[in-house]
């Protein structure tokens, strides 16, 4: 059996951003076996302190609102 694909994403820690992403990832995992999506969150202020190119090296998915 092959190892699952692990994707890591980062999003804004806000109710209109984070919970919908987690719910969508759970549904995606149900329909795409072997893919796992793990979301991390950070405050809007934290997004301002780390350049996007650094986030892009660290995460597979980046949601900017």
C-alpha positions as MATLAB code, in Angstrom:
seq = 'XXXXXXXXXXXXXXXXXXXXXXXXXXXXXXXXXXXXXXXXXXXXXXXXXXXXXXXXXXXXXXXXX';
ca = [
       0.000    0.000    0.000;
       1.342    3.435   -0.913;
       1.762    6.219    1.578;
      -0.923    8.901    1.578;
      -0.219   12.271    0.023;
       0.083   14.817    2.821;
      -0.717   18.425    1.952;
      -0.214   21.216    4.434;
      -2.008   24.533    4.175;
      -2.015   27.826    5.997;
      -4.956   30.195    6.368;
      -6.133   33.175    8.335;
      -7.435   32.361   11.806;
     -10.937   33.690   11.266;
     -14.348   32.027   11.268;
     -14.978   32.833    7.619;
     -11.676   31.284    6.566;
     -10.554   28.400    8.731;
     -13.644   26.267    9.540;
     -14.830   26.114    5.892;
     -11.367   24.998    4.791;
     -11.254   22.236    7.393;
     -14.731   21.030    6.398;
     -13.847   21.079    2.712;
     -10.613   19.189    3.356;
     -12.488   16.514    5.308;
     -14.943   16.025    2.450;
     -12.124   15.982   -0.099;
     -10.328   13.286    1.887;
     -13.524   11.199    1.909;
     -13.727   11.284   -1.888;
      -9.991   11.157   -2.642;
      -8.548    8.269   -0.687;
      -4.852    8.556   -0.058;
      -4.838   12.360    0.228;
      -4.627   14.104    3.591;
      -4.893   17.842    4.087;
      -3.696   19.446    7.318;
      -4.523   23.105    7.847;
      -2.655   25.485   10.113;
      -3.829   28.952   10.985;
      -2.228   32.240   11.834;
      -3.480   35.667   12.722;
      -3.712   38.355   10.093;
      -0.890   40.142   11.907;
       1.309   37.023   11.648;
       0.734   36.940    7.887;
       2.159   40.439    7.755;
       5.391   39.374    9.459;
       6.380   36.507    7.189;
       6.954   37.021    3.470;
       4.728   35.012    1.137;
       7.738   33.396   -0.566;
       8.789   31.914    2.785;
       5.280   30.575    3.381;
       5.278   29.092   -0.130;
       8.396   27.076    0.701;
       6.785   25.760    3.867;
       3.188   25.064    2.761;
       1.496   23.377   -0.191;
      -1.632   25.536    0.089;
      -1.917   29.191    1.112;
      -5.234   30.998    1.489;
      -5.025   34.765    1.652;
      -8.226   36.639    2.311;
];
